[in-house]
Amino acid sequence: MTRIAPPATQDGPRRGRPRDAARDRAILDATLAVLAENGYGALTTAAVAARAGVSTATLYRRWSSKDELVIAAAATHVEDIHAQPDTGTLEGDLRVLLRDKAAALTGEAGRLMQALVGEAAQNVALADALTTAFLEPVHRRVAEAVRRAAERGEIAAVAEVDLLGAVVVGPLMSRFLLMPRPDQVDAATAQAAADRFLPFALRAVGGR
């Protein structure tokens, strides 16, 4: 008796329905909203799913845990290092950088950092995500501005340029992150605060 062979199967995993980028963004935006309102400790995946208008099953198909979800939300705020313009002077470069950071800290990014900074002290993965999203990009921007200034002859070359980011931006971050509600600061006030820090930032990197 001849047996009929079963139909051939394709190698590799089956392809499911493509992920919906708009739905992903809605979930991440909902995560940020719940974080801003309730803080990390009170954030639940059920609350995020309800805010985004999706099921918890939909959420878990994308992110398997609360930490993964929050880390993905933080990644949406990664600053673009290439957005730093070359103004032609160290003072101009640092002014733009400080104003940009002040605007970020008094907006949604600032609310996110306030909600997560306490948890990050005991959560290594979350601390790494915040460092990647908020600290490393601005530190690279400072380093690039200082290198350009040294090449133009404005300042002497700095040996440990990677440390300057914390020196230049750290005081501004402390100023806004320790405020109860940085999002209530208007754009003009944030810009004025950034400009007040500018002379100190210039002196810190050897400028005048």
N, C-alpha and C positions, 0 to 999 in steps of 0.2 A: 504494500500500500504506500503510495507516494504522499508525502506530507507537503503541505503548502507553506512555504516560508512566510513568516510575519513581515509586514511592511518595514522597510528600513527606517531607522530613526536618525535624526540629525544629532551630530556630536555637539557637546557643549550645552550650557543652560538654556532653557527656553527664555525667549524675550517677552517680558511683560509689557504692560501699557507704559509708554514714556511718561516720565515725571512731568508734572505741570509746574512750570517755573512760577507762574502767578500764584498758585496755591502754596508753594513753598514760601514765597515772599509773604503771603498773608499770614502764615503760621509764625514766621520769624517776627513780623511786625506785631503780632498778637503777643508773642513772648516778651518783647520789649515793653509793651503797654502794661502787661500784668506785672512785670518786674518793677516798673516805675510806680505803680499803684500800691503793690503789696510787699515788695522786697523779695529777695531770693528765698528766704525761709518759707514764706507763704505761697510761693509759686507752685502750682500743680499742673500736670499735663492736661487734666480735665478742664481746668480754667482756661488754659491756652487754646485747647481745641474748641471750646464753646465760643471764645472771643473770635477765633478765626472762622467759625462756621463749618468745622469739619468734625469727623468722628475721631475718637482717640486712636482707633485702629489705623486711620489714615496718618495720624501723627507718628505712631510707632513704626509704620512702614518706612518712614524717613529717618527718624532719630530714635535710637533704642532706649534712651534714658533722658532724664531731666538735664543732667550735666551736658550731654551731647547737644541737646536743643539750645541751651543757654550759650554754649561755646559757638555754635553756628550763628546765633543771633549776634554775638559780639563781633564775629568775623565780618558781618555786613557793615561795620563801622571802620574797617581798616582804612586808614588814610592813604591817599595816593601820593607816594613820594615824588612822582614825576610832575605833580601839580605845582611844585615849588618854582617860581619864576626866578630868573637871574636878573635882578634889578640893576646890576652893575656896581653896587656898593654893598659892603657888609651891613651897614646900617639899614639900607633898604630891604635887604634879604631878611634880616632878623625882625624888622617891623612887620613884614608880611607874615612871617612864620608865627610870631606871637599873636597877631590879630586872628589868624586862622585858628590857632589853638584855643584862644579865648572864646571864639564863636562856637567851636566844637564843645568845649567844656560847659557852656551855658545853654546847650541845646540837648538833643536826645542822647548824644554820646555821653554828656556829663551825667545825665540821670541814670544811664546804664552803669557807668563806673561807680556812682554812689551806691547803687543797689548791690553791686557785686564785690566791692573792694574788701568788705569785712569777711565775706565767705572765702575770697581768694587767699586769705592768710592761712587757711587750713585746707585748701583744695588746690593741689599742685596743677592739675589739668586746667582749672579755671584761671589760676594765676598766669600760666603760660599763655592762655588765650588772650587775656587782657594785655599782657606784655606785647604779644604779636600785633594786636589790634591797635593799641593806643600809644605804647612807648617806643617800640623799635622804629616805626615810620618817622616820627618826629625827631628822634635821635639821629637818624640818617640824614634828615633834612638839615639839621644843625651842622653835622659833620661836613656835608657838601658845601654849605654856605661858607664855613670857615676855611675849607680847602681852597675855594675860589678866591677868597679874600687874600690868602697867603700867596696864591699864584699871581694876583694883581699887585702884590707888594704892599697891601694895606696893613697887614700884620705879619709878625714873625710866624713861621710854621709852628704848629702845636703838636707836641709829641704824642699825647694821649687824647686825640680828637674824639674818640668814641665816648669819653666821659663827659664831654661838654653838653650833651643833650640834657642830662639831669641837672646840670648847673644852670643852663639857660631857661629851661621850661619848668623845672621843678618848683620854683616859687610861684609861678602862675597857676600850676595845678593845685598846689596847696591852698592858694587863695580861693579858688572856686570849689574845689572838692570838699572843703570844710564848711562851706555855706549850707544852710538848711535847704534852700531851694534855688540852686543856680539857674534853673530854667526861667526864673522870674526876673532875671537880669536882662534888660533890653540890649539891643545890639550896640547902641552908642556907649552905654556904660561899660560893656565888655571891651570895646575897642579902646576906650580911654584907659582902662586898667592895663591893657596890654602895652600901651604907649608909655605908661608910667614905669613899667618894668624894663623898657628898652635900654635906657642908659646903663643900668646895672648889668644887663645881658651883654652889652657891648664891652664894658670893662672886663667882664669875666673871660672873654675870649681874646683880650688884648687890643680891642679897638678903642677909638676915642669918641 
